[in-house]
């Protein structure tokens, strides 16, 4: 089972590297916001893998709270960018 966890974490790391490339090279602000949202999803997935590996459910409320705050933040940022684009 350890091999599966290592493979999953390596795939999450590869996705994180590709997402960081999109974050730094993104041509538009909305691309960067989407990349940050993907980074949050990857962090939540990595913590979920940690919870599954150590069979410790004490971090699950942290996962839910972090995902909720990230969702509200990315939705607010997208709305702010949309308003700013309309005024140009």
N, C-alpha and C positions, 0 to 999 in steps of 0.2 A: 504494500500500500504506500510505502514511502516514495516509491518511484513515481506514482501518480501525482502526489503532492508536489514533488520537485518539478515534474513536467508542467503542471498547471502554473506554478509560480514562475517558471521560465517563460511560459507563454504570456503571462501577465506582465512580466518585465519587458518582453519584446513589444507588446502592445503599448506599454508606457513610453518606451523610447520613441516609437513611431508617433505617438500622440504629442510628445514634447517637440518633435520636429514640426508637426503641424501647428503647435502653439507658437513656436518662434518664427516660423516662416509664413504663417497664415496671412493671406493678402487682405483680409477684411476683419473687422472687429467681431462680427458674428462667428467667423471661423474660430477665432481664439476663444470665444465664450463656449462654443461647442466642444473644443478641445479640453477646456477646463472641466466641463461637465463629464467628459469621458475619463479624465484623470480621477475625478471623484468616484465614478463607477468602478474604476480599476482598484482604487484604494479600498472601497467597500468589499469588492470581490476578494482581495488579498486578505483582508481581516476575516472574511467568511471562511477562507481556506485555513487560516490560523485556528479559528474556532473549531472547524471540523477535525483538524489534525490533533489538537490537544484535548478535544472533547470537553471544552469549557464554554458553557453558554453564558457566562457572565458578561461578555462583551456584546451580546446581541442588542441590548438597548442602546449602546453606543453606536452600533451600526445604523439602527433605525433613526436615531437623532441626527447623526452626521448626514445620512442620505436625505432626510427631510430639509435640513438647513441648506444643503447644497442645491436641492431642487428649487427651493424658494429663491435662493441667491441667483441661480442661473435664469430663472424665469423673470426676476426683477431686472437683471442686467439686459436681457433680451428686449424687454419692454422699454427700458431706457434708451437703448440703441435705436430702437424703432422710432421713438419720438424724436430723437436727435436727427435721424435721417429725414424725417418729414419736414423739419424746419430748415433744411438746407436748400 
